[in-house]
Amino acid sequence: MPAQSDPREKIGGGEYFYRRSLSARELLPAIGIGVAAALFAFYVARIVIQRTPLAPELTASRRKRRNSIKQGG
């Protein structure tokens, strides 16, 4: 099996792209999306932490039962 040439020559072609530094005005949309995503994640986490039980009276009766068992009857 013959040795293959450099695969970068086949894929990349002759074009060359360079990264330029972005101004603050060009970064604002990306910064805004990042801030919005962070606020959304914070909101969802807060809702999950503060949510109430699905059956509050059921959990209250379980607590009463546990306390009566611990106290002996």
N, C-alpha and C positions, 0 to 999 in steps of 0.2 A: 504494500500500500504506500503510495508516494506521500511525502510530507505536503501538508496544505499550506497555502500562503496565509498571510495575516488576515483574519476574518473582518477586521475593521475596514479594510479596503473595499470589500464587497458591500457592506451595509451602509457605511457613512457617506460614500460618494465624495465629491470634491468640495462640498459646501462646508463652511466653517461658521459657527455661531459663537458669539461671545456674550458674556453677561455684562450688562452695564449697570451702574448704580442707579437706583430709583430715587426720585424726589419724594418729598413728603406728600405732595398732592397725588402722586401715582400710588402711594402706599395706603392712602385713606380708605379705599374700598376694602382692601384685605384686612386692615385693622378693624374696620366697622363690622365685618363679618365675624372676626374673632371675638370681639366684644359681645356681639349678639349671641353667638354660640355659648359663650361663658355664662351670660345672663340666663339663657334658656336652661342650661344644665343646672345652675344654681336654683332656679325656680322649680324644676322637676324634683331635685333632691329635697328641697324644702317641703314640697307637697307630700312626697313619700314619707318623710320623717314625721310630719304633722298629721298624717291621715288618721282617722278614727277607726276603731275596729268595725268589721262588718256587722257584728251582732253584739252591741255593747251590753245588753242585758244578760247575754250568755256569759260574757267574760266576768261581769260583776257577780253573777251567781257562783261561778267557779272560784272566785276569790273568797267569797263568804264560806263556801264549802271547805276550801283549804284552811282558812283560819279556824273553822270549827273543828277540823280534824287535828290541827296542831294543838288546840286548847283541850282536846280530849273529849269532844262530843258535842 
